[in-house]
């Protein structure tokens, strides 16, 4: 018997979006069930997983590690004298 109202273990600050919910922030999201990556714009409802349309799909936001400063410099050719 269920004594509580929350089946989710997740509680608190980190809200994990699921299908059917409104997306608040543009970004790339990845389904936890099979790792399908999609781009969801702000104001768009999270869709079902393309591989698991009948299940509750949790979309985990991916960090944009492509955006930002690169940790390595591949081309570091600098002429000492011009
Ligand atoms: Zn899936």
PDB file of the backbone (N, CA, C, O) and the ligand in Angstrom, with CONECT records:
HET     ZN  A 101       1
ATOM      1  N   UNK A   1       0.845  -1.201   0.000  1.00  0.00           N
ATOM      2  CA  UNK A   1       0.000   0.000   0.000  1.00  0.00           C
ATOM      3  C   UNK A   1       0.875   1.243   0.000  1.00  0.00           C
ATOM      4  O   UNK A   1       1.942   1.280   0.611  1.00  0.00           O
ATOM      5  N   UNK A   2       0.402   2.237  -0.687  1.00  0.00           N
ATOM      6  CA  UNK A   2       1.162   3.473  -0.745  1.00  0.00           C
ATOM      7  C   UNK A   2       0.756   4.383   0.399  1.00  0.00           C
ATOM      8  O   UNK A   2      -0.404   4.772   0.527  1.00  0.00           O
ATOM      9  N   UNK A   3       1.706   4.704   1.199  1.00  0.00           N
ATOM     10  CA  UNK A   3       1.428   5.579   2.325  1.00  0.00           C
ATOM     11  C   UNK A   3       1.655   7.029   1.960  1.00  0.00           C
ATOM     12  O   UNK A   3       0.993   7.931   2.474  1.00  0.00           O
ATOM     13  N   UNK A   4       2.606   7.237   1.061  1.00  0.00           N
ATOM     14  CA  UNK A   4       2.939   8.605   0.686  1.00  0.00           C
ATOM     15  C   UNK A   4       2.361   8.953  -0.664  1.00  0.00           C
ATOM     16  O   UNK A   4       1.793   8.111  -1.359  1.00  0.00           O
ATOM     17  N   UNK A   5       2.518  10.209  -1.016  1.00  0.00           N
ATOM     18  CA  UNK A   5       1.984  10.666  -2.292  1.00  0.00           C
ATOM     19  C   UNK A   5       3.048  10.744  -3.358  1.00  0.00           C
ATOM     20  O   UNK A   5       2.738  10.866  -4.543  1.00  0.00           O
ATOM     21  N   UNK A   6       4.282  10.675  -2.954  1.00  0.00           N
ATOM     22  CA  UNK A   6       5.363  10.816  -3.919  1.00  0.00           C
ATOM     23  C   UNK A   6       6.068   9.486  -4.131  1.00  0.00           C
ATOM     24  O   UNK A   6       6.628   8.900  -3.204  1.00  0.00           O
ATOM     25  N   UNK A   7       6.025   9.034  -5.354  1.00  0.00           N
ATOM     26  CA  UNK A   7       6.743   7.812  -5.684  1.00  0.00           C
ATOM     27  C   UNK A   7       8.171   8.108  -6.090  1.00  0.00           C
ATOM     28  O   UNK A   7       9.046   7.245  -6.023  1.00  0.00           O
ATOM     29  N   UNK A   8       8.387   9.326  -6.507  1.00  0.00           N
ATOM     30  CA  UNK A   8       9.721   9.686  -6.955  1.00  0.00           C
ATOM     31  C   UNK A   8      10.672   9.870  -5.782  1.00  0.00           C
ATOM     32  O   UNK A   8      10.320  10.445  -4.752  1.00  0.00           O
ATOM     33  N   UNK A   9      11.851   9.380  -5.962  1.00  0.00           N
ATOM     34  CA  UNK A   9      12.859   9.560  -4.927  1.00  0.00           C
ATOM     35  C   UNK A   9      13.422  10.973  -4.993  1.00  0.00           C
ATOM     36  O   UNK A   9      13.910  11.533  -4.012  1.00  0.00           O
ATOM     37  N   UNK A  10      13.330  11.518  -6.203  1.00  0.00           N
ATOM     38  CA  UNK A  10      13.878  12.848  -6.422  1.00  0.00           C
ATOM     39  C   UNK A  10      13.015  13.897  -5.728  1.00  0.00           C
ATOM     40  O   UNK A  10      11.807  13.973  -5.951  1.00  0.00           O
ATOM     41  N   UNK A  11      13.637  14.681  -4.908  1.00  0.00           N
ATOM     42  CA  UNK A  11      12.898  15.732  -4.222  1.00  0.00           C
ATOM     43  C   UNK A  11      13.851  16.851  -3.871  1.00  0.00           C
ATOM     44  O   UNK A  11      15.003  16.613  -3.507  1.00  0.00           O
ATOM     45  N   UNK A  12      13.370  18.053  -3.983  1.00  0.00           N
ATOM     46  CA  UNK A  12      14.216  19.169  -3.588  1.00  0.00           C
ATOM     47  C   UNK A  12      14.518  20.092  -4.750  1.00  0.00           C
ATOM     48  O   UNK A  12      13.632  20.470  -5.517  1.00  0.00           O
ATOM     49  N   UNK A  13      15.777  20.441  -4.862  1.00  0.00           N
ATOM     50  CA  UNK A  13      16.158  21.465  -5.814  1.00  0.00           C
ATOM     51  C   UNK A  13      16.161  20.949  -7.254  1.00  0.00           C
ATOM     52  O   UNK A  13      15.629  21.597  -8.155  1.00  0.00           O
ATOM     53  N   UNK A  14      16.755  19.794  -7.455  1.00  0.00           N
ATOM     54  CA  UNK A  14      16.920  19.304  -8.813  1.00  0.00           C
ATOM     55  C   UNK A  14      15.621  18.706  -9.319  1.00  0.00           C
ATOM     56  O   UNK A  14      15.224  17.611  -8.921  1.00  0.00           O
ATOM     57  N   UNK A  15      14.973  19.436 -10.193  1.00  0.00           N
ATOM     58  CA  UNK A  15      13.750  18.938 -10.809  1.00  0.00           C
ATOM     59  C   UNK A  15      14.091  18.285 -12.131  1.00  0.00           C
ATOM     60  O   UNK A  15      14.728  18.889 -12.994  1.00  0.00           O
ATOM     61  N   UNK A  16      13.664  17.059 -12.278  1.00  0.00           N
ATOM     62  CA  UNK A  16      13.931  16.355 -13.521  1.00  0.00           C
ATOM     63  C   UNK A  16      12.685  16.390 -14.398  1.00  0.00           C
ATOM     64  O   UNK A  16      11.631  15.884 -14.013  1.00  0.00           O
ATOM     65  N   UNK A  17      12.811  16.983 -15.563  1.00  0.00           N
ATOM     66  CA  UNK A  17      11.648  17.089 -16.434  1.00  0.00           C
ATOM     67  C   UNK A  17      11.254  15.746 -17.026  1.00  0.00           C
ATOM     68  O   UNK A  17      12.105  14.902 -17.307  1.00  0.00           O
ATOM     69  N   UNK A  18       9.953  15.561 -17.211  1.00  0.00           N
ATOM     70  CA  UNK A  18       9.448  14.347 -17.827  1.00  0.00           C
ATOM     71  C   UNK A  18       8.573  14.711 -19.008  1.00  0.00           C
ATOM     72  O   UNK A  18       8.221  15.874 -19.207  1.00  0.00           O
ATOM     73  N   UNK A  19       8.231  13.705 -19.786  1.00  0.00           N
ATOM     74  CA  UNK A  19       7.385  13.954 -20.943  1.00  0.00           C
ATOM     75  C   UNK A  19       6.012  14.461 -20.508  1.00  0.00           C
ATOM     76  O   UNK A  19       5.413  13.958 -19.557  1.00  0.00           O
ATOM     77  N   UNK A  20       5.537  15.462 -21.226  1.00  0.00           N
ATOM     78  CA  UNK A  20       4.260  16.068 -20.893  1.00  0.00           C
ATOM     79  C   UNK A  20       4.422  17.350 -20.100  1.00  0.00           C
ATOM     80  O   UNK A  20       3.466  18.107 -19.931  1.00  0.00           O
ATOM     81  N   UNK A  21       5.625  17.594 -19.617  1.00  0.00           N
ATOM     82  CA  UNK A  21       5.854  18.815 -18.872  1.00  0.00           C
ATOM     83  C   UNK A  21       6.341  19.933 -19.790  1.00  0.00           C
ATOM     84  O   UNK A  21       6.830  19.693 -20.894  1.00  0.00           O
ATOM     85  N   UNK A  22       6.195  21.136 -19.307  1.00  0.00           N
ATOM     86  CA  UNK A  22       6.613  22.288 -20.077  1.00  0.00           C
ATOM     87  C   UNK A  22       8.111  22.524 -19.896  1.00  0.00           C
ATOM     88  O   UNK A  22       8.631  22.507 -18.780  1.00  0.00           O
ATOM     89  N   UNK A  23       8.779  22.741 -21.003  1.00  0.00           N
ATOM     90  CA  UNK A  23      10.195  23.046 -20.905  1.00  0.00           C
ATOM     91  C   UNK A  23      10.391  24.529 -20.638  1.00  0.00           C
ATOM     92  O   UNK A  23       9.789  25.377 -21.296  1.00  0.00           O
ATOM     93  N   UNK A  24      11.228  24.825 -19.677  1.00  0.00           N
ATOM     94  CA  UNK A  24      11.435  26.222 -19.315  1.00  0.00           C
ATOM     95  C   UNK A  24      12.713  26.791 -19.911  1.00  0.00           C
ATOM     96  O   UNK A  24      12.876  28.007 -20.016  1.00  0.00           O
ATOM     97  N   UNK A  25      13.614  25.902 -20.297  1.00  0.00           N
ATOM     98  CA  UNK A  25      14.911  26.384 -20.751  1.00  0.00           C
ATOM     99  C   UNK A  25      15.343  25.634 -21.999  1.00  0.00           C
ATOM    100  O   UNK A  25      15.296  24.405 -22.052  1.00  0.00           O
ATOM    101  N   UNK A  26      15.756  26.379 -22.983  1.00  0.00           N
ATOM    102  CA  UNK A  26      16.243  25.770 -24.212  1.00  0.00           C
ATOM    103  C   UNK A  26      17.513  24.980 -23.944  1.00  0.00           C
ATOM    104  O   UNK A  26      18.396  25.413 -23.204  1.00  0.00           O
ATOM    105  N   UNK A  27      17.579  23.816 -24.561  1.00  0.00           N
ATOM    106  CA  UNK A  27      18.791  23.036 -24.364  1.00  0.00           C
ATOM    107  C   UNK A  27      18.667  21.658 -24.981  1.00  0.00           C
ATOM    108  O   UNK A  27      17.646  21.295 -25.564  1.00  0.00           O
ATOM    109  N   UNK A  28      19.736  20.910 -24.832  1.00  0.00           N
ATOM    110  CA  UNK A  28      19.764  19.540 -25.314  1.00  0.00           C
ATOM    111  C   UNK A  28      19.438  18.608 -24.157  1.00  0.00           C
ATOM    112  O   UNK A  28      20.025  18.702 -23.079  1.00  0.00           O
ATOM    113  N   UNK A  29      18.504  17.719 -24.396  1.00  0.00           N
ATOM    114  CA  UNK A  29      18.087  16.817 -23.338  1.00  0.00           C
ATOM    115  C   UNK A  29      18.270  15.376 -23.787  1.00  0.00           C
ATOM    116  O   UNK A  29      18.155  15.050 -24.969  1.00  0.00           O
ATOM    117  N   UNK A  30      18.555  14.530 -22.818  1.00  0.00           N
ATOM    118  CA  UNK A  30      18.831  13.133 -23.102  1.00  0.00           C
ATOM    119  C   UNK A  30      17.917  12.262 -22.255  1.00  0.00           C
ATOM    120  O   UNK A  30      17.801  12.456 -21.045  1.00  0.00           O
ATOM    121  N   UNK A  31      17.273  11.307 -22.900  1.00  0.00           N
ATOM    122  CA  UNK A  31      16.381  10.418 -22.167  1.00  0.00           C
ATOM    123  C   UNK A  31      17.187   9.396 -21.383  1.00  0.00           C
ATOM    124  O   UNK A  31      18.157   8.822 -21.878  1.00  0.00           O
ATOM    125  N   UNK A  32      16.758   9.187 -20.148  1.00  0.00           N
ATOM    126  CA  UNK A  32      17.508   8.287 -19.290  1.00  0.00           C
ATOM    127  C   UNK A  32      17.269   6.826 -19.658  1.00  0.00           C
ATOM    128  O   UNK A  32      18.069   5.958 -19.311  1.00  0.00           O
ATOM    129  N   UNK A  33      16.171   6.554 -20.360  1.00  0.00           N
ATOM    130  CA  UNK A  33      15.836   5.166 -20.638  1.00  0.00           C
ATOM    131  C   UNK A  33      16.752   4.575 -21.704  1.00  0.00           C
ATOM    132  O   UNK A  33      17.195   3.433 -21.579  1.00  0.00           O
ATOM    133  N   UNK A  34      17.036   5.346 -22.751  1.00  0.00           N
ATOM    134  CA  UNK A  34      17.843   4.771 -23.824  1.00  0.00           C
ATOM    135  C   UNK A  34      18.855   5.769 -24.366  1.00  0.00           C
ATOM    136  O   UNK A  34      19.584   5.458 -25.307  1.00  0.00           O
ATOM    137  N   UNK A  35      18.908   6.939 -23.798  1.00  0.00           N
ATOM    138  CA  UNK A  35      19.951   7.882 -24.177  1.00  0.00           C
ATOM    139  C   UNK A  35      19.682   8.639 -25.458  1.00  0.00           C
ATOM    140  O   UNK A  35      20.614   9.109 -26.110  1.00  0.00           O
ATOM    141  N   UNK A  36      18.421   8.763 -25.826  1.00  0.00           N
ATOM    142  CA  UNK A  36      18.086   9.529 -27.022  1.00  0.00           C
ATOM    143  C   UNK A  36      18.248  11.015 -26.736  1.00  0.00           C
ATOM    144  O   UNK A  36      17.732  11.523 -25.740  1.00  0.00           O
ATOM    145  N   UNK A  37      18.966  11.706 -27.613  1.00  0.00           N
ATOM    146  CA  UNK A  37      19.211  13.124 -27.401  1.00  0.00           C
ATOM    147  C   UNK A  37      18.323  13.958 -28.311  1.00  0.00           C
ATOM    148  O   UNK A  37      18.215  13.700 -29.510  1.00  0.00           O
ATOM    149  N   UNK A  38      17.689  14.964 -27.718  1.00  0.00           N
ATOM    150  CA  UNK A  38      16.835  15.851 -28.495  1.00  0.00           C
ATOM    151  C   UNK A  38      17.096  17.289 -28.074  1.00  0.00           C
ATOM    152  O   UNK A  38      17.619  17.553 -26.991  1.00  0.00           O
ATOM    153  N   UNK A  39      16.722  18.202 -28.943  1.00  0.00           N
ATOM    154  CA  UNK A  39      16.814  19.622 -28.619  1.00  0.00           C
ATOM    155  C   UNK A  39      15.411  20.142 -28.375  1.00  0.00           C
ATOM    156  O   UNK A  39      14.533  20.024 -29.229  1.00  0.00           O
ATOM    157  N   UNK A  40      15.212  20.717 -27.208  1.00  0.00           N
ATOM    158  CA  UNK A  40      13.892  21.209 -26.840  1.00  0.00           C
ATOM    159  C   UNK A  40      13.975  22.703 -26.583  1.00  0.00           C
ATOM    160  O   UNK A  40      14.794  23.179 -25.798  1.00  0.00           O
ATOM    161  N   UNK A  41      13.104  23.426 -27.268  1.00  0.00           N
ATOM    162  CA  UNK A  41      13.077  24.868 -27.082  1.00  0.00           C
ATOM    163  C   UNK A  41      12.244  25.230 -25.863  1.00  0.00           C
ATOM    164  O   UNK A  41      11.437  24.435 -25.382  1.00  0.00           O
ATOM    165  N   UNK A  42      12.452  26.423 -25.382  1.00  0.00           N
ATOM    166  CA  UNK A  42      11.685  26.900 -24.243  1.00  0.00           C
ATOM    167  C   UNK A  42      10.222  27.040 -24.632  1.00  0.00           C
ATOM    168  O   UNK A  42       9.905  27.556 -25.704  1.00  0.00           O
ATOM    169  N   UNK A  43       9.340  26.586 -23.769  1.00  0.00           N
ATOM    170  CA  UNK A  43       7.927  26.646 -24.049  1.00  0.00           C
ATOM    171  C   UNK A  43       7.402  25.418 -24.754  1.00  0.00           C
ATOM    172  O   UNK A  43       6.205  25.315 -25.022  1.00  0.00           O
ATOM    173  N   UNK A  44       8.281  24.491 -25.055  1.00  0.00           N
ATOM    174  CA  UNK A  44       7.882  23.259 -25.718  1.00  0.00           C
ATOM    175  C   UNK A  44       7.659  22.168 -24.677  1.00  0.00           C
ATOM    176  O   UNK A  44       8.374  22.080 -23.680  1.00  0.00           O
ATOM    177  N   UNK A  45       6.668  21.355 -24.930  1.00  0.00           N
ATOM    178  CA  UNK A  45       6.392  20.255 -24.011  1.00  0.00           C
ATOM    179  C   UNK A  45       7.333  19.102 -24.302  1.00  0.00           C
ATOM    180  O   UNK A  45       7.569  18.753 -25.459  1.00  0.00           O
ATOM    181  N   UNK A  46       7.859  18.524 -23.259  1.00  0.00           N
ATOM    182  CA  UNK A  46       8.750  17.385 -23.419  1.00  0.00           C
ATOM    183  C   UNK A  46       8.002  16.237 -24.081  1.00  0.00           C
ATOM    184  O   UNK A  46       6.933  15.836 -23.620  1.00  0.00           O
ATOM    185  N   UNK A  47       8.561  15.717 -25.150  1.00  0.00           N
ATOM    186  CA  UNK A  47       7.883  14.637 -25.876  1.00  0.00           C
ATOM    187  C   UNK A  47       8.155  13.277 -25.248  1.00  0.00           C
ATOM    188  O   UNK A  47       8.950  13.139 -24.319  1.00  0.00           O
ATOM    189  N   UNK A  48       7.471  12.287 -25.788  1.00  0.00           N
ATOM    190  CA  UNK A  48       7.772  10.919 -25.368  1.00  0.00           C
ATOM    191  C   UNK A  48       9.077  10.482 -25.998  1.00  0.00           C
ATOM    192  O   UNK A  48       9.509  11.024 -27.015  1.00  0.00           O
ATOM    193  N   UNK A  49       9.690   9.506 -25.384  1.00  0.00           N
ATOM    194  CA  UNK A  49      10.893   8.947 -25.967  1.00  0.00           C
ATOM    195  C   UNK A  49      10.536   8.259 -27.281  1.00  0.00           C
ATOM    196  O   UNK A  49       9.561   7.510 -27.347  1.00  0.00           O
ATOM    197  N   UNK A  50      11.317   8.509 -28.316  1.00  0.00           N
ATOM    198  CA  UNK A  50      11.014   7.906 -29.624  1.00  0.00           C
ATOM    199  C   UNK A  50      11.064   6.380 -29.580  1.00  0.00           C
ATOM    200  O   UNK A  50      10.438   5.714 -30.405  1.00  0.00           O
ATOM    201  N   UNK A  51      11.788   5.837 -28.643  1.00  0.00           N
ATOM    202  CA  UNK A  51      11.913   4.385 -28.538  1.00  0.00           C
ATOM    203  C   UNK A  51      10.979   3.783 -27.495  1.00  0.00           C
ATOM    204  O   UNK A  51      10.680   2.590 -27.521  1.00  0.00           O
ATOM    205  N   UNK A  52      10.528   4.628 -26.581  1.00  0.00           N
ATOM    206  CA  UNK A  52       9.651   4.146 -25.519  1.00  0.00           C
ATOM    207  C   UNK A  52       8.480   5.104 -25.340  1.00  0.00           C
ATOM    208  O   UNK A  52       8.398   5.806 -24.333  1.00  0.00           O
ATOM    209  N   UNK A  53       7.583   5.134 -26.304  1.00  0.00           N
ATOM    210  CA  UNK A  53       6.482   6.110 -26.277  1.00  0.00           C
ATOM    211  C   UNK A  53       5.457   5.848 -25.180  1.00  0.00           C
ATOM    212  O   UNK A  53       4.698   6.744 -24.813  1.00  0.00           O
ATOM    213  N   UNK A  54       5.432   4.647 -24.663  1.00  0.00           N
ATOM    214  CA  UNK A  54       4.400   4.318 -23.670  1.00  0.00           C
ATOM    215  C   UNK A  54       4.896   4.481 -22.243  1.00  0.00           C
ATOM    216  O   UNK A  54       4.144   4.328 -21.281  1.00  0.00           O
ATOM    217  N   UNK A  55       6.163   4.791 -22.131  1.00  0.00           N
ATOM    218  CA  UNK A  55       6.726   4.889 -20.791  1.00  0.00           C
ATOM    219  C   UNK A  55       6.904   6.340 -20.383  1.00  0.00           C
ATOM    220  O   UNK A  55       6.891   7.251 -21.211  1.00  0.00           O
ATOM    221  N   UNK A  56       7.068   6.523 -19.099  1.00  0.00           N
ATOM    222  CA  UNK A  56       7.403   7.848 -18.600  1.00  0.00           C
ATOM    223  C   UNK A  56       8.865   8.124 -18.897  1.00  0.00           C
ATOM    224  O   UNK A  56       9.759   7.402 -18.454  1.00  0.00           O
ATOM    225  N   UNK A  57       9.081   9.171 -19.648  1.00  0.00           N
ATOM    226  CA  UNK A  57      10.438   9.471 -20.069  1.00  0.00           C
ATOM    227  C   UNK A  57      10.999  10.624 -19.259  1.00  0.00           C
ATOM    228  O   UNK A  57      10.394  11.691 -19.161  1.00  0.00           O
ATOM    229  N   UNK A  58      12.147  10.394 -18.692  1.00  0.00           N
ATOM    230  CA  UNK A  58      12.825  11.451 -17.954  1.00  0.00           C
ATOM    231  C   UNK A  58      13.890  12.053 -18.856  1.00  0.00           C
ATOM    232  O   UNK A  58      14.750  11.345 -19.380  1.00  0.00           O
ATOM    233  N   UNK A  59      13.827  13.346 -19.027  1.00  0.00           N
ATOM    234  CA  UNK A  59      14.785  14.042 -19.889  1.00  0.00           C
ATOM    235  C   UNK A  59      15.808  14.761 -19.033  1.00  0.00           C
ATOM    236  O   UNK A  59      15.483  15.661 -18.259  1.00  0.00           O
ATOM    237  N   UNK A  60      17.036  14.345 -19.191  1.00  0.00           N
ATOM    238  CA  UNK A  60      18.103  14.960 -18.421  1.00  0.00           C
ATOM    239  C   UNK A  60      18.803  16.013 -19.266  1.00  0.00           C
ATOM    240  O   UNK A  60      19.262  15.717 -20.369  1.00  0.00           O
ATOM    241  N   UNK A  61      18.890  17.237 -18.761  1.00  0.00           N
ATOM    242  CA  UNK A  61      19.561  18.291 -19.527  1.00  0.00           C
ATOM    243  C   UNK A  61      21.051  18.040 -19.644  1.00  0.00           C
ATOM    244  O   UNK A  61      21.726  17.716 -18.666  1.00  0.00           O
ATOM    245  N   UNK A  62      21.551  18.197 -20.862  1.00  0.00           N
ATOM    246  CA  UNK A  62      22.979  18.023 -21.076  1.00  0.00           C
ATOM    247  C   UNK A  62      23.691  19.356 -20.955  1.00  0.00           C
ATOM    248  O   UNK A  62      23.167  20.398 -21.348  1.00  0.00           O
ATOM    249  N   UNK A  63      24.873  19.306 -20.415  1.00  0.00           N
ATOM    250  CA  UNK A  63      25.657  20.524 -20.298  1.00  0.00           C
ATOM    251  C   UNK A  63      26.327  20.831 -21.628  1.00  0.00           C
ATOM    252  O   UNK A  63      26.809  19.942 -22.330  1.00  0.00           O
ATOM    253  N   UNK A  64      26.341  22.091 -21.942  1.00  0.00           N
ATOM    254  CA  UNK A  64      26.980  22.499 -23.190  1.00  0.00           C
ATOM    255  C   UNK A  64      28.469  22.671 -22.962  1.00  0.00           C
ATOM    256  O   UNK A  64      28.947  23.758 -22.641  1.00  0.00           O
ATOM    257  N   UNK A  65      29.182  21.585 -23.132  1.00  0.00           N
ATOM    258  CA  UNK A  65      30.628  21.701 -22.944  1.00  0.00           C
ATOM    259  C   UNK A  65      31.305  22.197 -24.213  1.00  0.00           C
ATOM    260  O   UNK A  65      32.501  22.487 -24.236  1.00  0.00           O
ATOM    261  N   UNK A  66      30.504  22.284 -25.259  1.00  0.00           N
ATOM    262  CA  UNK A  66      31.082  22.827 -26.491  1.00  0.00           C
ATOM    263  C   UNK A  66      31.179  24.335 -26.423  1.00  0.00           C
ATOM    264  O   UNK A  66      32.049  24.958 -27.032  1.00  0.00           O
ATOM    265  N   UNK A  67      30.259  24.899 -25.663  1.00  0.00           N
ATOM    266  CA  UNK A  67      30.274  26.343 -25.505  1.00  0.00           C
ATOM    267  C   UNK A  67      31.169  26.730 -24.330  1.00  0.00           C
ATOM    268  O   UNK A  67      31.077  26.158 -23.243  1.00  0.00           O
ATOM    269  N   UNK A  68      32.017  27.692 -24.565  1.00  0.00           N
ATOM    270  CA  UNK A  68      32.916  28.117 -23.503  1.00  0.00           C
ATOM    271  C   UNK A  68      34.354  28.080 -23.967  1.00  0.00           C
ATOM    272  O   UNK A  68      34.652  27.919 -25.151  1.00  0.00           O
ATOM    273  N   UNK A  69      35.221  28.231 -23.010  1.00  0.00           N
ATOM    274  CA  UNK A  69      36.626  28.265 -23.346  1.00  0.00           C
ATOM    275  C   UNK A  69      37.165  26.850 -23.514  1.00  0.00           C
ATOM    276  O   UNK A  69      36.841  25.954 -22.735  1.00  0.00           O
ATOM    277  N   UNK A  70      37.970  26.667 -24.512  1.00  0.00           N
ATOM    278  CA  UNK A  70      38.560  25.367 -24.753  1.00  0.00           C
ATOM    279  C   UNK A  70      39.706  25.123 -23.788  1.00  0.00           C
ATOM    280  O   UNK A  70      40.535  26.007 -23.570  1.00  0.00           O
ATOM    281  N   UNK A  71      39.760  23.928 -23.205  1.00  0.00           N
ATOM    282  CA  UNK A  71      40.825  23.628 -22.240  1.00  0.00           C
ATOM    283  C   UNK A  71      42.188  23.482 -22.919  1.00  0.00           C
ATOM    284  O   UNK A  71      43.227  23.730 -22.307  1.00  0.00           O
ATOM    285  N   UNK A  72      42.170  23.080 -24.174  1.00  0.00           N
ATOM    286  CA  UNK A  72      43.432  22.879 -24.871  1.00  0.00           C
ATOM    287  C   UNK A  72      43.507  23.751 -26.119  1.00  0.00           C
ATOM    288  O   UNK A  72      42.506  24.033 -26.777  1.00  0.00           O
ATOM    289  N   UNK A  73      44.714  24.158 -26.409  1.00  0.00           N
ATOM    290  CA  UNK A  73      44.906  24.924 -27.630  1.00  0.00           C
ATOM    291  C   UNK A  73      45.665  24.079 -28.637  1.00  0.00           C
ATOM    292  O   UNK A  73      46.841  23.760 -28.459  1.00  0.00           O
ATOM    293  N   UNK A  74      44.968  23.736 -29.677  1.00  0.00           N
ATOM    294  CA  UNK A  74      45.612  22.876 -30.674  1.00  0.00           C
ATOM    295  C   UNK A  74      46.570  23.680 -31.552  1.00  0.00           C
ATOM    296  O   UNK A  74      47.614  23.185 -31.977  1.00  0.00           O
ATOM    297  N   UNK A  75      46.198  24.903 -31.805  1.00  0.00           N
ATOM    298  CA  UNK A  75      47.052  25.728 -32.654  1.00  0.00           C
ATOM    299  C   UNK A  75      47.648  26.844 -31.817  1.00  0.00           C
ATOM    300  O   UNK A  75      47.020  27.879 -31.592  1.00  0.00           O
ATOM    301  N   UNK A  76      48.853  26.620 -31.367  1.00  0.00           N
ATOM    302  CA  UNK A  76      49.513  27.631 -30.549  1.00  0.00           C
ATOM    303  C   UNK A  76      50.763  28.139 -31.266  1.00  0.00           C
ATOM    304  O   UNK A  76      51.851  28.205 -30.695  1.00  0.00           O
ATOM    305  N   UNK A  77      50.572  28.486 -32.508  1.00  0.00           N
ATOM    306  CA  UNK A  77      51.701  28.989 -33.283  1.00  0.00           C
ATOM    307  C   UNK A  77      51.699  30.506 -33.232  1.00  0.00           C
ATOM    308  O   UNK A  77      50.828  31.170 -33.794  1.00  0.00           O
ATOM    309  N   UNK A  78      52.684  31.024 -32.554  1.00  0.00           N
ATOM    310  CA  UNK A  78      52.777  32.473 -32.458  1.00  0.00           C
ATOM    311  C   UNK A  78      54.174  32.921 -32.887  1.00  0.00           C
ATOM    312  O   UNK A  78      55.186  32.451 -32.367  1.00  0.00           O
ATOM    313  N   UNK A  79      54.200  33.806 -33.812  1.00  0.00           N
ATOM    314  CA  UNK A  79      55.493  34.296 -34.286  1.00  0.00           C
ATOM    315  C   UNK A  79      56.092  35.251 -33.262  1.00  0.00           C
ATOM    316  O   UNK A  79      55.423  36.184 -32.820  1.00  0.00           O
ATOM    317  N   UNK A  80      57.331  35.028 -32.886  1.00  0.00           N
ATOM    318  CA  UNK A  80      57.986  35.905 -31.903  1.00  0.00           C
ATOM    319  C   UNK A  80      58.239  37.284 -32.473  1.00  0.00           C
ATOM    320  O   UNK A  80      58.204  38.289 -31.763  1.00  0.00           O
ATOM    321  N   UNK A  81      58.494  37.312 -33.776  1.00  0.00           N
ATOM    322  CA  UNK A  81      58.742  38.615 -34.390  1.00  0.00           C
ATOM    323  C   UNK A  81      57.892  38.747 -35.633  1.00  0.00           C
ATOM    324  O   UNK A  81      57.851  37.840 -36.464  1.00  0.00           O
ATOM    325  N   UNK A  82      57.230  39.843 -35.762  1.00  0.00           N
ATOM    326  CA  UNK A  82      56.377  40.040 -36.917  1.00  0.00           C
ATOM    327  C   UNK A  82      57.124  40.771 -38.025  1.00  0.00           C
ATOM    328  O   UNK A  82      56.557  41.027 -39.087  1.00  0.00           O
TER     329      UNK A  82
HETATM  330 ZN    ZN A 101      13.816   5.378 -24.464  1.00  0.00          ZN
END
